[in-house]
Amino acid sequence: MSKDGYSVPGPFGTIIHYDANGNKIGESRPGAWGTMEHYDAGGSKVGSSGPSAFGTGKHYDSSGSQTGSSSPGAWGEYTHRDSSGKKTGHSSPGIFGSWDHESDE
């Protein structure tokens, strides 16, 4: 596994995403009904995520096709899976509300 990056909280519920080298790669902003809207570093919308059963989040691309999901673990971490259910990585809580991301590839 390799560290792929991290995310930190921003203003008004925004989450800012960085790669492993500290370069901003995008952000997620709160949407309607508990969803998050995802944008690349240039500000173009690239997808969204929304809540599902048992705390699992479903992820969608900009055309609305499901691209994967994230399931909560016992210690605050999340396991990420692609649309076929294959585990692709996980995110662990960091300090001051941040998240560390690692892929399984």
DSSP file (Angstrom, degrees, kcal/mol; ACC not computed):
  #  RESIDUE AA STRUCTURE BP1 BP2  ACC     N-H-->O    O-->H-N    N-H-->O    O-->H-N    TCO  KAPPA ALPHA  PHI   PSI    X-CA   Y-CA   Z-CA
    1    1 A M              0   0    0      0, 0.0     2,-0.4     0, 0.0   103,-0.2   0.000 360.0 360.0 360.0 146.7    0.0    0.0    0.0
    2    2 A S  E     -A  103   0A   0    101,-0.9   101,-1.6     0, 0.0     2,-0.5  -0.970 360.0-106.9-130.4 148.2    1.1    3.5   -0.7
    3    3 A K  E     -A  102   0A   0     -2,-0.4    99,-0.3    99,-0.2    17,-0.1  -0.606  32.8-177.2 -72.8 122.3   -0.1    6.8    0.7
    4    4 A D  E     -     0   0A   0     97,-2.4    16,-0.9    -2,-0.5     2,-0.3   0.629  51.5 -72.6 -95.9 -16.9   -2.0    8.5   -2.1
    5    5 A G  E     -AB 101  19A   0     96,-1.2    96,-2.6    14,-0.3     2,-0.3  -0.990  43.7-103.7 155.7-163.8   -2.8   11.7   -0.4
    6    6 A Y  E     -AB 100  18A   0     12,-1.7    12,-2.9    -2,-0.3     2,-0.4  -0.969  13.4-139.3-155.7 165.0   -4.8   13.4    2.3
    7    7 A S  E     -AB  99  17A   0     92,-2.1    92,-2.3    -2,-0.3    10,-0.2  -0.979  14.1-167.4-132.4 144.4   -7.9   15.6    2.8
    8    8 A V  E     - B   0  16A   0      8,-2.4     8,-3.0    -2,-0.4    90,-0.1  -0.957  30.2-100.8-131.2 149.7   -8.4   18.4    5.2
    9    9 A P  E     - B   0  15A   0      0, 0.0     6,-0.3     0, 0.0     3,-0.1  -0.438  40.2-173.1 -68.7 142.7  -11.6   20.3    6.2
   10   10 A G    >   -     0   0    0      4,-3.8     3,-0.7     1,-0.2     2,-0.1  -0.506  37.4 -53.7-118.6-169.4  -12.1   23.7    4.6
   11   11 A P  G >  S+     0   0    0      0, 0.0     3,-1.6     0, 0.0    -1,-0.2  -0.368 114.3  10.4 -71.6 148.9  -14.7   26.5    5.2
   12   12 A F  G 3  S-     0   0    0      1,-0.3     0, 0.0    -2,-0.1     0, 0.0   0.789 135.1 -52.3  58.5  35.6  -18.4   25.9    5.1
   13   13 A G  G <  S+     0   0    0     -3,-0.7    -1,-0.3     1,-0.3     2,-0.1   0.478  97.3 145.0  84.1   2.0  -18.2   22.1    5.1
   14   14 A T    <   -     0   0    0     -3,-1.6    -4,-3.8    15,-0.1     2,-0.5  -0.456  37.6-151.4 -71.7 146.2  -15.8   21.9    2.1
   15   15 A I  E     -BC   9  28A   0     13,-2.6    13,-2.7    -6,-0.3     2,-0.5  -0.990   8.0-150.6-118.9 124.9  -13.2   19.1    2.1
   16   16 A I  E     -BC   8  27A   0     -8,-3.0    -8,-2.4    -2,-0.5     2,-0.4  -0.834   9.9-150.0-101.7 131.4   -9.9   19.9    0.2
   17   17 A H  E     -BC   7  26A   0      9,-2.8     8,-2.5    -2,-0.5     9,-1.2  -0.822  13.9-176.6-107.8 138.4   -8.0   17.0   -1.3
   18   18 A Y  E     -BC   6  24A   0    -12,-2.9   -12,-1.7    -2,-0.4     6,-0.2  -0.938  22.3-123.8-129.4 150.6   -4.2   16.8   -1.9
   19   19 A D  E >   -B    5   0A   0      4,-2.4     3,-2.0    -2,-0.3   -14,-0.3  -0.262  47.0 -86.4 -81.4-179.6   -2.0   14.2   -3.5
   20   20 A A  T 3  S+     0   0    0    -16,-0.9   -15,-0.2     1,-0.3    -1,-0.1   0.697 129.3  54.9 -63.4 -19.2    1.0   12.6   -1.6
   21   21 A N  T 3  S-     0   0    0    -17,-0.2    -1,-0.3     2,-0.1   -16,-0.1   0.413 121.2-104.3 -94.4   1.3    3.2   15.6   -2.6
   22   22 A G  S <  S+     0   0    0     -3,-2.0     2,-0.4     1,-0.3    -2,-0.1   0.583  72.5 142.6  88.7  10.5    0.9   18.2   -1.2
   23   23 A N        -     0   0    0      1,-0.1    -4,-2.4     2,-0.0    -1,-0.3  -0.714  57.4-114.3 -85.6 132.4   -0.6   19.4   -4.5
   24   24 A K  E     +C   18   0A   0     -2,-0.4    -6,-0.3    -6,-0.2     3,-0.1  -0.491  37.3 173.6 -66.3 127.2   -4.3   20.3   -4.4
   25   25 A I  E     -     0   0A   0     -8,-2.5    16,-1.0     1,-0.3     2,-0.3   0.471  55.8 -54.8-113.8  -6.7   -6.1   17.9   -6.6
   26   26 A G  E     -CD  17  40A   0     -9,-1.2    -9,-2.8    14,-0.3    -1,-0.3  -0.973  46.9-115.7 161.3-172.4   -9.7   18.9   -5.9
   27   27 A E  E     -CD  16  39A   0     12,-2.0    12,-2.9    -2,-0.3     2,-0.4  -0.987  10.3-135.9-154.9 160.6  -12.4   19.5   -3.3
   28   28 A S  E     -CD  15  38A   0    -13,-2.7   -13,-2.6    -2,-0.3    10,-0.2  -0.973  20.0-165.7-121.3 135.5  -15.7   18.2   -2.2
   29   29 A R  E     - D   0  37A   0      8,-2.9     8,-3.4    -2,-0.4   -15,-0.1  -0.929  30.6 -97.6-122.4 145.0  -18.6   20.6   -1.3
   30   30 A P  E     - D   0  36A   0      0, 0.0     6,-0.3     0, 0.0     2,-0.2  -0.324  45.0-176.8 -59.5 138.7  -21.8   19.8    0.6
   31   31 A G    >   -     0   0    0      4,-3.0     3,-0.6     1,-0.2     2,-0.1  -0.392  35.7 -54.6-117.4-161.8  -24.8   19.2   -1.7
   32   32 A A  G >  S+     0   0    0      1,-0.2     3,-1.6    -2,-0.2    -1,-0.2  -0.464 112.4  11.7 -79.8 151.6  -28.5   18.6   -1.1
   33   33 A W  G 3  S-     0   0    0      1,-0.3    -1,-0.2    -2,-0.1     0, 0.0   0.779 134.3 -52.4  56.7  35.3  -29.9   15.8    1.1
   34   34 A G  G <  S+     0   0    0     -3,-0.6    -1,-0.3     1,-0.2    -2,-0.1   0.575 102.2 135.9  83.1   9.0  -26.5   14.9    2.7
   35   35 A T    <   -     0   0    0     -3,-1.6    -4,-3.0    15,-0.1     2,-0.4  -0.399  46.2-140.3 -84.4 165.8  -24.6   14.5   -0.6
   36   36 A M  E     -DE  30  49A   0     13,-2.3    13,-2.2    -6,-0.3     2,-0.5  -0.996   9.3-146.2-124.0 134.0  -21.1   15.8   -1.4
   37   37 A E  E     -DE  29  48A   0     -8,-3.4    -8,-2.9    -2,-0.4     2,-0.4  -0.870  17.3-145.5-100.3 131.2  -20.3   17.2   -4.9
   38   38 A H  E     -DE  28  47A   0      9,-2.9     8,-2.7    -2,-0.5     9,-1.2  -0.815  16.9-176.8-107.3 137.3  -16.8   16.6   -6.1
   39   39 A Y  E     -DE  27  45A   0    -12,-2.9   -12,-2.0    -2,-0.4     6,-0.2  -0.953  21.3-125.9-130.5 146.5  -14.6   18.9   -8.2
   40   40 A D  E >   -D   26   0A   0      4,-2.5     3,-1.9    -2,-0.3   -14,-0.3  -0.224  45.9 -86.6 -80.6-179.8  -11.2   18.7   -9.7
   41   41 A A  T 3  S+     0   0    0    -16,-1.0   -15,-0.2     1,-0.3    -1,-0.1   0.761 129.2  54.9 -61.7 -25.6   -8.4   21.2   -9.1
   42   42 A G  T 3  S-     0   0    0    -17,-0.2    -1,-0.3     2,-0.1   -16,-0.1   0.494 120.4-106.2 -86.5  -3.5   -9.7   23.4  -12.0
   43   43 A G  S <  S+     0   0    0     -3,-1.9     2,-0.3     1,-0.3    -2,-0.1   0.488  72.2 140.0  93.9   4.1  -13.2   23.6  -10.5
   44   44 A S        -     0   0    0      1,-0.1    -4,-2.5     2,-0.0    -1,-0.3  -0.647  58.8-113.0 -82.1 136.2  -15.0   21.2  -12.9
   45   45 A K  E     +E   39   0A   0     -2,-0.3    -6,-0.3    -6,-0.2     3,-0.1  -0.514  38.2 172.5 -69.6 129.8  -17.5   18.8  -11.4
   46   46 A V  E     -     0   0A   0     -8,-2.7    16,-0.8     1,-0.3     2,-0.3   0.461  55.2 -51.3-117.3  -6.5  -16.3   15.2  -11.6
   47   47 A G  E     -EF  38  61A   0     -9,-1.2    -9,-2.9    14,-0.3    -1,-0.3  -0.991  47.0-114.4 163.9-168.4  -18.9   13.4   -9.5
   48   48 A S  E     -EF  37  60A   0     12,-1.9    12,-3.1    -2,-0.3     2,-0.3  -0.965   9.9-145.7-154.7 165.4  -20.8   13.1   -6.2
   49   49 A S  E     -EF  36  59A   0    -13,-2.2   -13,-2.3    -2,-0.3    10,-0.2  -0.984  16.5-176.3-136.2 147.7  -21.3   10.9   -3.2
   50   50 A G  E     - F   0  58A   0      8,-2.2     8,-2.8    -2,-0.3   -15,-0.1  -0.981  30.3 -94.3-144.4 156.9  -24.4   10.2   -1.2
   51   51 A P  E     + F   0  57A   0      0, 0.0     6,-0.2     0, 0.0     2,-0.2  -0.315  41.1 173.3 -70.4 152.7  -25.4    8.2    1.9
   52   52 A S    >   -     0   0    0      4,-1.9     3,-0.9     1,-0.1     2,-0.0  -0.661  43.1 -39.8-139.0-166.0  -26.8    4.7    1.7
   53   53 A A  G >  S+     0   0    0      1,-0.2     3,-1.8    -2,-0.2    -1,-0.1  -0.313 118.6   8.0 -66.3 145.0  -27.7    1.9    4.1
   54   54 A F  G 3  S-     0   0    0      1,-0.3    -1,-0.2    17,-0.1     3,-0.1   0.738 130.4 -60.5  59.7  29.7  -25.6    1.3    7.2
   55   55 A G  G <  S+     0   0    0     -3,-0.9    -1,-0.3     1,-0.3     2,-0.2   0.427  95.9 143.1  83.1  -2.0  -23.4    4.3    6.8
   56   56 A T    <   -     0   0    0     -3,-1.8    -4,-1.9    15,-0.1     2,-0.4  -0.509  40.9-144.4 -72.6 138.5  -22.1    3.2    3.4
   57   57 A G  E     -FG  51  70A   0     13,-2.8    13,-2.2    -6,-0.2     2,-0.4  -0.877   4.7-145.9-104.0 137.4  -21.5    6.0    0.9
   58   58 A K  E     -FG  50  69A   0     -8,-2.8    -8,-2.2    -2,-0.4     2,-0.4  -0.852  12.9-148.7-101.2 138.3  -22.2    5.5   -2.8
   59   59 A H  E     -FG  49  68A   0      9,-2.7     8,-2.9    -2,-0.4     9,-1.2  -0.878  14.0-173.5-112.4 139.7  -19.9    7.3   -5.3
   60   60 A Y  E     -FG  48  66A   0    -12,-3.1   -12,-1.9    -2,-0.4     6,-0.2  -0.942  19.6-127.4-131.5 149.2  -21.0    8.5   -8.8
   61   61 A D  E >   -F   47   0A   0      4,-2.4     3,-1.8    -2,-0.3   -14,-0.3  -0.251  48.2 -85.1 -83.3-177.8  -19.2   10.0  -11.8
   62   62 A S  T 3  S+     0   0    0    -16,-0.8   -15,-0.2     1,-0.3    -1,-0.1   0.683 129.4  53.8 -67.1 -17.2  -20.4   13.3  -13.4
   63   63 A S  T 3  S-     0   0    0    -17,-0.2    -1,-0.3     2,-0.1   -16,-0.1   0.443 120.8-105.0 -95.0   0.4  -22.9   11.4  -15.6
   64   64 A G  S <  S+     0   0    0     -3,-1.8     2,-0.3     1,-0.3    -2,-0.1   0.496  72.4 140.5  93.9   4.3  -24.5    9.7  -12.6
   65   65 A S        -     0   0    0      1,-0.1    -4,-2.4     2,-0.0    -1,-0.3  -0.649  59.2-110.8 -81.2 136.0  -23.1    6.2  -13.0
   66   66 A Q  E     +G   60   0A   0     -2,-0.3    -6,-0.3    -6,-0.2    17,-0.1  -0.485  35.9 177.1 -68.9 130.2  -22.0    4.5   -9.8
   67   67 A T  E     -     0   0A   0     -8,-2.9    16,-0.9     1,-0.3     2,-0.3   0.524  56.1 -56.3-109.6 -11.7  -18.2    4.2   -9.6
   68   68 A G  E     -GH  59  82A   0     -9,-1.2    -9,-2.7    14,-0.3    -1,-0.3  -0.993  48.3-107.9 164.6-165.2  -17.9    2.6   -6.1
   69   69 A S  E     -GH  58  81A   0     12,-2.1    12,-2.8    -2,-0.3     2,-0.4  -0.971   9.0-141.3-154.1 164.1  -18.7    2.8   -2.4
   70   70 A S  E     -GH  57  80A   0    -13,-2.2   -13,-2.8    -2,-0.3    10,-0.2  -0.998  15.7-162.6-134.0 129.8  -17.1    3.5    1.0
   71   71 A S  E     - H   0  79A   0      8,-2.5     8,-2.6    -2,-0.4   -15,-0.1  -0.920  20.8-119.4-115.5 136.8  -18.0    1.5    4.1
   72   72 A P  E     - H   0  78A   0      0, 0.0     6,-0.2     0, 0.0     2,-0.2  -0.417  26.2-151.5 -73.0 148.3  -17.2    2.7    7.7
   73   73 A G    >   -     0   0    0      4,-2.9     3,-0.9    -2,-0.1     5,-0.0  -0.478  32.3 -93.2-107.7-177.1  -15.1    0.5   10.0
   74   74 A A  T 3  S+     0   0    0      1,-0.2    -1,-0.0    -2,-0.2     0, 0.0   0.739 119.7  44.8 -70.6 -25.4  -14.9    0.1   13.7
   75   75 A W  T 3  S-     0   0    0      2,-0.0    -1,-0.2    18,-0.0     3,-0.1   0.079 125.3 -87.3-112.5  22.9  -12.2    2.7   14.4
   76   76 A G  S <  S+     0   0    0     -3,-0.9    -2,-0.1     1,-0.3     2,-0.1   0.420  89.4 125.7  90.4  -1.6  -13.5    5.6   12.2
   77   77 A E        -     0   0    0     15,-0.1    -4,-2.9    16,-0.1     2,-0.4  -0.409  50.1-138.7 -84.9 166.7  -11.7    4.4    9.0
   78   78 A Y  E     -HI  72  91A   0     13,-2.4    13,-2.3    -6,-0.2     2,-0.5  -0.987   1.9-146.3-127.2 138.3  -13.4    3.7    5.6
   79   79 A T  E     -HI  71  90A   0     -8,-2.6    -8,-2.5    -2,-0.4     2,-0.4  -0.897  18.9-148.3-101.4 131.1  -12.8    0.9    3.2
   80   80 A H  E     -HI  70  89A   0      9,-3.0     8,-3.0    -2,-0.5     9,-1.2  -0.817  15.8-177.1-105.2 139.4  -13.3    1.9   -0.5
   81   81 A R  E     -HI  69  87A   0    -12,-2.8   -12,-2.1    -2,-0.4     6,-0.2  -0.955  22.6-123.1-132.0 150.3  -14.5   -0.5   -3.2
   82   82 A D  E >   -H   68   0A   0      4,-2.3     3,-1.9    -2,-0.3   -14,-0.3  -0.198  48.2 -84.2 -80.6-177.3  -15.0   -0.1   -7.0
   83   83 A S  T 3  S+     0   0    0    -16,-0.9   -15,-0.2     1,-0.3    -1,-0.1   0.696 130.2  54.1 -66.6 -17.9  -18.3   -0.7   -8.7
   84   84 A S  T 3  S-     0   0    0    -17,-0.2    -1,-0.3     2,-0.1   -16,-0.1   0.475 121.1-105.5 -92.2  -2.1  -17.7   -4.4   -8.8
   85   85 A G  S <  S+     0   0    0     -3,-1.9     2,-0.3     1,-0.3    -2,-0.1   0.416  70.6 145.2  96.3  -0.9  -17.1   -4.6   -5.1
   86   86 A K        -     0   0    0      1,-0.1    -4,-2.3    -5,-0.1    -1,-0.3  -0.541  56.1-113.0 -73.5 131.9  -13.3   -5.1   -5.3
   87   87 A K  E     +I   81   0A   0     -2,-0.3    -6,-0.3    -6,-0.2    -1,-0.1  -0.460  38.9 172.7 -65.6 129.7  -11.4   -3.4   -2.4
   88   88 A T  E     -     0   0A   0     -8,-3.0    16,-2.6     1,-0.4    17,-0.5   0.570  53.9 -57.0-115.5 -15.8   -9.4   -0.5   -3.7
   89   89 A G  E     -IJ  80 103A   0     -9,-1.2    -9,-3.0    14,-0.3    -1,-0.4  -0.988  47.5-110.8 165.1-168.8   -8.1    1.2   -0.6
   90   90 A H  E     -IJ  79 102A   0     12,-2.5    12,-2.6    -2,-0.3     2,-0.4  -0.984   9.1-138.3-153.4 162.8   -8.9    2.9    2.7
   91   91 A S  E     -IJ  78 101A   0    -13,-2.3   -13,-2.4    -2,-0.3    10,-0.2  -0.984  17.0-164.1-125.5 136.9   -9.0    6.2    4.5
   92   92 A S  E     - J   0 100A   0      8,-2.5     8,-2.8    -2,-0.4   -15,-0.1  -0.930  29.4-102.2-121.3 143.8   -8.0    6.7    8.1
   93   93 A P  E     - J   0  99A   0      0, 0.0     6,-0.3     0, 0.0     2,-0.1  -0.401  40.5-171.9 -64.0 137.9   -8.7    9.6   10.4
   94   94 A G        -     0   0    0      4,-3.2     3,-0.5     1,-0.2     2,-0.2  -0.135  36.4 -56.5-106.2-153.4   -5.7   11.9   10.9
   95   95 A I  S >  S+     0   0    0      1,-0.2     3,-1.5     2,-0.1    -1,-0.2  -0.636 112.7  12.5 -93.3 152.4   -5.2   14.9   13.2
   96   96 A F  T 3  S-     0   0    0      1,-0.3    -1,-0.2    -2,-0.2     0, 0.0   0.812 135.5 -52.4  55.3  37.3   -7.4   18.0   13.3
   97   97 A G  T 3  S+     0   0    0     -3,-0.5    -1,-0.3     1,-0.2    -2,-0.1   0.560 102.9 135.7  82.4   8.4  -10.2   16.4   11.2
   98   98 A S    <   -     0   0    0     -3,-1.5    -4,-3.2   -90,-0.1     2,-0.4  -0.335  43.0-141.6 -84.1 171.0   -7.9   15.4    8.3
   99   99 A W  E     -AJ   7  93A   0    -92,-2.3   -92,-2.1    -6,-0.3     2,-0.4  -0.998   1.0-147.5-134.0 137.1   -7.9   12.0    6.5
  100  100 A D  E     -AJ   6  92A   0     -8,-2.8    -8,-2.5    -2,-0.4     2,-0.4  -0.903  18.3-153.8-103.6 133.2   -5.0    9.9    5.2
  101  101 A H  E     +AJ   5  91A   0    -96,-2.6   -97,-2.4    -2,-0.4   -96,-1.2  -0.892  14.8 177.3-113.9 136.1   -5.7    7.9    2.0
  102  102 A E  E     -AJ   3  90A   0    -12,-2.6   -12,-2.5    -2,-0.4     2,-0.3  -0.996  16.2-144.7-134.6 141.4   -4.0    4.7    0.9
  103  103 A S  E     -AJ   2  89A   0   -101,-1.6  -101,-0.9    -2,-0.4   -14,-0.3  -0.692  12.8-140.5-101.1 159.4   -4.7    2.5   -2.1
  104  104 A D              0   0    0    -16,-2.6   -15,-0.2    -2,-0.3    -1,-0.1   0.418 360.0 360.0 -92.3  -1.5   -4.4   -1.3   -2.3
  105  105 A E              0   0    0    -17,-0.5    -1,-0.2  -103,-0.1   -16,-0.1   0.448 360.0 360.0 -92.1 360.0   -2.8   -1.1   -5.8
